[in-house]
Amino acid sequence: MTLIEAHGVGRTVELPDGRPLTILSSVDLTVSESDRVSIVGRSGSGKSTLLNLLGLLDAPTEGELAFLGHDVRRIGSGARDRLRGREVGFVFQQFNLLPGRTALENVQTPLLYSGGREFWRRERIAREMLERVGLGERLTTKPERLSGGEQQRVAIARALVRRPRLILADEPTGALDLETGAEVMALIESVAAETGAALVTITHDPAIAARSNRHLRLVSGRLQATDAAADASAPVGSLHPPATPDADADAEAIAIAEADADVEAVA
Amino acid sequence: MSGWPARTATGMVSTVVEALEELRIHRGRVLLSLIGVAIAVCALATVVGAGAIAEQAGREMQERFGGRPATVSFNASTGSGAVDTEAAATAWQTALDRHGIEYASRSGWGSLTVQFADGAVPVSMQVVDPDYGVMHRVRLMDGAWFSERDADRLAPAVIVNEAFWTRLGSPPLASHPTVELVGRGTTTGVITGVTPAQSEWDTEPTAMILTDAFVPLQSATTDPMMGAYSPSYEMWIPDGSAVELTESVKQAFKAELGEGATVDGWRSDYAAQEGDPFLPIKLLVVGVAVVILLLGALGLLTIALVTVRGRIREIGVRRSFGATAGRVFFSVLMETVVGTFVAGVVGVGVAIALVRSPLMGMLLGGAEIQDMPGFPVEAALIGIGSAVAVGALAGLLPALGAVRVKVIDAIRF
């Protein structure tokens, strides 16, 4: 089943001085169930913007983006929020666990927004999910007292507790050491495999990117297919975009990337 | 239950659950912010509750003088002066019987000489019928009010004031103390009750006696100007039918008295006054309460605003997991509303304890009150309602702020 279909998707924002700034342009992407997609790219290349679009946190300014066959620009704000809650699970680089709540309470959070049986059985569902990620003994521990790897496990349990069909992981291992990062990725993949969810991972780490079966690179707001082996062997700082048709286009891409960084800083 | 009603119910429950969870997590802050509201509500409910007691005290005081609503007084006279007391009594009773009036009393003043140990003293006697006690909320510090059987006593029952009783040496009523009553003749009265002093100036001995016992003793003069007993006639009737009954009884009384008689009738209780005599007190109470509550709301608003600013990331995370803008709005709003509701309940509880405490009773003249009002329901409702309203108002701005949080920015905050 196709989850996401993007055709010619672009995202332009207006700078404070009124000039338009294109962050993404002409993105074509299809994500289906059980897909493993990695997206790499330099800082400011539009990775987070693309993730926001795929996660229904933002809407494109051009092109067509469909989620489960629905044109996202035609879905009302509330319906989009509910669709996101039901079908998309986010794993953040900084975990974004709610402070002061136990692991169990954190994992229950998404279930507060699901109607019906899931809400009433939220504690049992959350407990089972935490047990699944190996934290059955840390249910009542607060995030402040968990290690980085454990915190990310809680975040994974929270992202998957509603059994979403799409998992969006934004630098999921960025705050972890190599070994823990690999363990966390293995866990995400294994839980996603159980539910048949698609996994889209944004990463700087070629080794993490190499775990996917589809490899994409964002260069100056444009999405390009790439070779996993090349990604895995290339150091993070030298993820070179493929040869551009001419020097002007390359210069434009760098300008957009810099402007993108400006916008993010403003935001 | 299924479909949208179930979803709506679940949505409401989950919003409250979320709000309660937030209150629990932020209990330190919540306690700090709600202490102000709880104190304000406590003050509000205490003021309203105490106001009700003070109002009841004032009402009862007025009822002791003018009678309970609706008390109607009649004066009867003829062209030649006062009417014959016995003929008037018969006419009055007939008029009452014809209208089925249950509570009525003659009321007037006379004088009898009482023999105290230190000499004979003329004493003002309030001359009444047994129903007067109920109609005027007569309070006794000892003994019992007149009963119908007291009218048949050979030794008339007398209820004396505290000064009278003290002058007799405060004898125990169980010993049936007696006094010599000197009027047209001399008789022995039995003291059956003692009324407390009305004020520190209430030092002259006075007494109350039943009309039927007094009439044989009254002085020979029939001129009221010379101190002759000249009663007014009172009846206690339902407030709603006071106007019609007054006119009808007046006509019947007049007809029974015969040709040439004149009867005046008027409401003597406080409720007949124009407007609400307790309005100034009520306005003062409401004014104080509103100021107190506004101060509480201001503190709550400040803390709620600061709190939302510190929770931008959390709101963004919740939005990313499916919380709609409406849900975030109501969650933040519910946090303050649920919190202030709890604070309101606590405040009202403390207010009830305060208002019911003996100290407050003494301060408000509770000892004077016959029908001590319970803690007024409206005070409790006003207290809790105001707390919830303050919570909704103080939560509105933070809730609007929470809705305006940009999810994308918030989760990267």
Interface residues (C-beta under 8 A of the other chain):
Chain A: S48 N52 G55 L57 D58 S77 G78 D81 R82 R84 G85 R86 F90 F92 N96 L98 P99 G100 R101 E105 T109 P110 L112 Y113 S114 G115 G116 F119 W120 R158 R162 E264 A267
Chain B: A6 R7 T10 G11 V13 S14 V17 E18 E21 I25 H26 R313 E314 V317 R318 R319 S320 F321 G322 A323 T324 A325 G326 R327 K406 V407 I408 D409 I411 R412
